[in-house]
Amino acid sequence: MPISGIIIAGGKSSRMGFEKSEIIYRKQSFLAGAIALLENFTSDIIISSHHKMDVNYPVIEDDIKNCGPIGGLWSCLQHIKHQKALVIPIDMPLLNPEVINYLLKNADTNQHINVLKSGPHLHMLTGLYNREILALLENQINLKNYKLRDLLKLTSSKVIECNQFASNLININRPEDLKKIKQNHGA
């Protein structure tokens, strides 16, 4: 199945205090790590960000500002080459090919959205999205409903349980999260 890749990197990083894509972990930036991960699955990669980035892939700014990840997803899905996009967030540096292979193997390609869930945590930005949801995303944005989770009620979707990968699905939102991940998983 041909897929595109989208990295959601457009957040304000307000809790972190500086741009997450530039954080160095295991000798590479979060951005370089996310790109390297997606390159295992596709050469059609798009990055959602409002920051300038020196990369060999298109960086798409949100067409509609200040609506969070839903705006980045909507903007990027308009530019992908394939019908489906593997979406990952910039701030999950422990994501690896094993997790993505599990997602793709267990995804129902007839569904509009396939996302991972570990324990009580739904990972809406780690999933497989069909570009057919563009009109729905735009409608949600127009209604000022920016919650990606609400899309699961409005589309055909599959939530893929993956408790065995819970430690790979850690978001780094604050400096203390980064410190903890370096202590527990190496720098």
C-alpha positions in Angstrom: 0.0 0.0 0.0 1.6 3.3 -1.0 1.5 5.9 1.7 2.6 9.4 2.3 4.1 10.7 5.6 3.2 13.7 7.7 5.2 15.0 10.6 3.2 17.3 12.9 5.8 19.7 14.1 3.8 23.0 14.2 3.1 23.4 17.9 4.0 26.5 19.9 6.2 24.5 22.3 4.9 26.7 25.1 5.4 24.0 27.8 8.9 23.1 26.5 10.0 26.8 26.2 11.8 26.2 22.8 11.2 24.6 19.5 10.8 20.8 19.9 12.1 20.0 16.4 15.6 21.2 17.4 15.9 19.1 20.5 18.9 16.8 20.3 18.3 13.2 21.4 20.6 10.3 20.6 22.8 12.5 18.5 20.1 13.8 16.2 17.4 16.4 16.3 13.8 15.3 17.0 13.1 16.4 13.4 15.9 14.4 11.9 14.7 11.3 13.9 11.1 11.7 12.7 12.2 12.1 9.1 14.5 9.1 9.3 11.7 7.0 10.8 9.2 8.0 8.0 11.9 7.4 5.3 11.6 3.7 6.2 8.0 3.7 4.8 7.8 6.5 2.2 9.6 9.1 0.2 6.6 11.4 0.1 7.1 13.3 3.4 5.5 16.6 4.4 6.2 18.5 7.6 3.6 20.7 9.3 5.3 23.6 10.9 5.2 27.4 11.1 9.0 27.5 11.7 11.6 27.7 9.0 13.3 24.3 8.6 16.4 23.4 6.5 15.1 20.0 5.2 14.7 18.3 1.8 11.0 18.0 2.2 8.1 20.4 1.9 7.3 22.4 5.1 3.6 23.3 5.1 2.3 26.1 7.3 -1.3 25.9 8.6 -3.7 27.5 6.1 -6.0 28.2 9.1 -4.0 29.4 12.1 -4.3 28.7 15.8 -6.4 25.6 15.7 -3.7 23.1 16.8 -2.8 19.8 15.2 -6.1 19.5 13.3 -5.1 22.5 11.2 -1.7 21.0 10.4 -3.3 17.7 9.5 -5.9 19.4 7.3 -3.2 21.6 5.5 -0.8 18.6 4.9 -3.4 16.1 3.7 -4.1 18.5 0.8 -0.5 18.1 -0.4 0.1 14.3 -0.1 0.6 12.2 -3.2 -1.1 9.1 -1.9 -4.6 8.5 -0.6 -3.3 7.6 2.9 -0.8 9.2 5.2 1.2 7.9 8.1 1.1 10.7 10.6 3.5 11.0 13.5 4.2 13.8 16.0 7.6 15.6 16.3 7.7 15.0 20.0 7.8 11.1 20.2 11.5 10.3 19.9 11.1 6.7 20.9 8.8 5.8 18.0 10.6 3.2 15.9 9.9 1.0 12.8 8.6 -1.8 14.9 5.8 0.4 16.3 5.0 1.7 12.8 5.0 -1.8 11.3 2.6 -2.9 14.0 0.3 0.1 13.2 0.4 -0.7 9.5 -0.1 -4.4 9.9 -3.1 -3.9 12.2 -4.7 -1.0 10.4 -7.9 -1.5 8.6 -7.3 0.3 5.3 -11.1 0.5 4.7 -11.3 2.9 7.7 -10.7 6.6 7.4 -8.6 6.8 10.5 -6.4 4.2 12.3 -4.8 5.3 15.5 -2.8 3.7 18.3 -3.9 3.4 22.0 -1.8 2.3 24.9 -3.6 2.0 28.2 -5.9 5.0 28.6 -3.8 7.1 26.1 -5.2 7.6 22.7 -2.4 8.7 20.3 -4.3 10.6 17.6 -1.1 11.9 16.0 0.3 8.4 15.6 -1.9 6.9 12.9 -2.9 6.3 9.4 -5.3 8.9 7.9 -7.2 8.8 4.6 -7.3 12.1 2.7 -11.1 11.5 2.3 -11.5 13.2 5.7 -10.5 16.6 4.3 -14.0 18.0 4.1 -14.8 16.7 7.6 -11.6 18.3 9.0 -12.5 21.6 7.4 -16.0 21.4 8.9 -14.6 20.7 12.3 -12.3 23.7 12.1 -15.1 25.9 10.9 -17.1 24.8 13.9 -14.1 25.6 16.1 -14.0 22.0 17.3 -10.3 21.4 17.3 -10.3 18.0 19.1 -8.9 15.3 16.9 -10.5 12.7 19.2 -13.9 13.8 18.1 -13.1 12.6 14.5 -13.4 9.0 15.7 -17.1 9.5 16.3 -17.6 11.2 12.9 -15.7 8.8 10.6 -15.1 5.2 10.2 -12.1 4.5 12.4 -10.1 1.8 14.2 -8.3 2.2 17.5 -5.4 -0.2 17.7 -4.4 -1.4 21.2 -0.7 -1.5 21.6 0.1 -1.7 25.3 3.4 -3.5 24.5 4.6 -0.2 22.9 3.5 2.2 25.7 7.2 3.1 26.4 7.7 4.1 22.8 4.7 6.4 22.7 5.9 9.0 25.2 5.4 12.6 24.3 8.0 15.1 25.3 6.2 18.3 26.2 8.3 19.8 29.1 12.0 19.9 29.9 11.4 17.4 32.8 9.9 15.0 30.2 13.2 15.2 28.2 15.3 14.8 31.3 13.3 11.7 32.3 13.5 10.1 28.9 17.2 10.6 28.8 17.6 9.0 32.2 15.4 6.0 31.4 16.3 5.4 27.8 19.7 6.9 27.4 20.8 10.3 25.9 
